[in-house]
Amino acid sequence: MTTTTVRARNLGEAVAYSPHLSTFATALHASGVLGTLARGGRKQLARLVRARVVKGVIGPAARHAGVLHTMNGATLTIVKSANGYTVSDGHGHTAAVELRRESRRTL
């Protein structure tokens, strides 16, 4: 009989290997945060999410207002660009959000 010991995944690994969190994991990896999460744990993830996530649906009025507030109250500036929007925080971080239209075929 063979036994195998499996160690529990840390938070960074759990996010990276979850098919339900693939987009989130890609964003964390691109920002360089995924490795930090592997060492930091749940409190750091909660702080990260509250600082960067806007709660609810961002409707047309909010997109044109130019300002969004994250879950912890930080301000994000949103500007319409040629292909979507540019979102910036007060620390020099900027993200381009590209909007794509899906083509629909009639059968």
C-alpha positions as CSV (number, residue, x, y, z in Angstrom):
1,M,0.0,0.0,0.0
2,T,1.3,3.4,-0.9
3,T,0.3,6.6,0.9
4,T,0.7,10.1,-0.4
5,T,0.8,13.2,1.7
6,V,-0.8,16.2,0.0
7,R,-0.1,19.6,1.4
8,A,-2.8,22.2,1.5
9,R,-2.6,24.9,-1.1
10,N,-1.9,28.5,0.0
11,L,-4.3,31.2,-1.0
12,G,-2.3,32.2,-4.1
13,E,-2.2,28.6,-5.4
14,A,-5.9,28.2,-4.7
15,V,-6.7,31.3,-6.8
16,A,-4.3,30.3,-9.5
17,Y,-5.7,26.8,-9.9
18,S,-9.4,27.4,-9.6
19,P,-11.2,27.4,-13.0
20,H,-13.8,29.7,-11.4
21,L,-11.2,32.4,-10.7
22,S,-9.2,32.2,-13.9
23,T,-9.9,35.8,-15.0
24,F,-9.1,37.0,-11.4
25,A,-6.0,34.9,-11.3
26,T,-4.8,36.4,-14.7
27,A,-5.3,39.9,-13.4
28,L,-3.5,39.2,-10.1
29,H,-0.6,37.6,-12.0
30,A,-0.3,40.5,-14.5
31,S,-0.2,42.9,-11.6
32,G,2.5,40.9,-9.8
33,V,0.2,40.3,-6.8
34,L,-0.3,36.6,-7.1
35,G,3.0,35.7,-5.6
36,T,2.5,38.1,-2.7
37,L,-0.9,36.5,-2.0
38,A,0.8,33.1,-1.7
39,R,2.6,34.5,1.3
40,G,0.0,36.9,2.7
41,G,-3.2,35.0,3.0
42,R,-6.8,36.0,3.4
43,K,-6.5,39.4,5.1
44,Q,-4.2,40.6,2.3
45,L,-6.6,39.3,-0.3
46,A,-9.6,41.0,1.4
47,R,-7.7,44.3,1.6
48,L,-6.7,44.0,-2.1
49,V,-10.2,43.3,-3.3
50,R,-11.8,46.2,-1.3
51,A,-9.2,48.6,-2.6
52,R,-9.7,47.7,-6.3
53,V,-13.3,46.4,-6.7
54,V,-16.3,48.5,-7.4
55,K,-19.5,47.0,-6.0
56,G,-22.5,46.6,-8.2
57,V,-23.3,47.3,-11.8
58,I,-21.5,50.3,-13.4
59,G,-24.3,51.8,-15.5
60,P,-24.0,54.4,-18.3
61,A,-24.5,57.3,-15.8
62,A,-21.6,56.1,-13.6
63,R,-19.4,55.6,-16.7
64,H,-20.0,59.2,-17.9
65,A,-19.6,60.7,-14.4
66,G,-15.8,60.0,-14.6
67,V,-15.5,58.8,-10.9
68,L,-16.1,55.5,-9.3
69,H,-15.5,54.5,-5.7
70,T,-14.1,51.1,-4.6
71,M,-15.4,49.0,-1.8
72,N,-13.1,50.8,0.7
73,G,-13.9,54.3,-0.6
74,A,-10.9,54.8,-2.8
75,T,-11.5,56.9,-6.0
76,L,-11.1,55.6,-9.5
77,T,-11.2,57.9,-12.5
78,I,-12.8,56.5,-15.6
79,V,-12.3,58.0,-19.1
80,K,-13.9,56.9,-22.3
81,S,-11.3,55.8,-24.9
82,A,-11.5,54.7,-28.5
83,N,-12.0,51.0,-27.7
84,G,-13.6,51.2,-24.2
85,Y,-12.5,52.9,-21.0
86,T,-9.3,53.8,-19.1
87,V,-9.5,53.4,-15.3
88,S,-6.9,55.1,-13.1
89,D,-6.4,55.2,-9.4
90,G,-4.7,57.9,-7.4
91,H,-1.3,56.1,-7.3
92,G,-0.5,56.1,-11.0
93,H,-2.0,52.7,-11.8
94,T,-4.0,52.6,-15.0
95,A,-5.9,49.8,-16.7
96,A,-7.5,49.8,-20.2
97,V,-10.9,48.1,-20.4
98,E,-11.6,47.1,-23.9
99,L,-15.2,46.6,-24.9
100,R,-15.9,44.1,-27.7
101,R,-19.1,43.6,-29.5
102,E,-20.0,40.0,-30.3
103,S,-21.3,39.3,-33.7
104,R,-24.5,37.4,-33.9
105,R,-25.5,35.2,-36.8
106,T,-29.1,34.4,-37.7
107,L,-29.6,30.8,-38.6
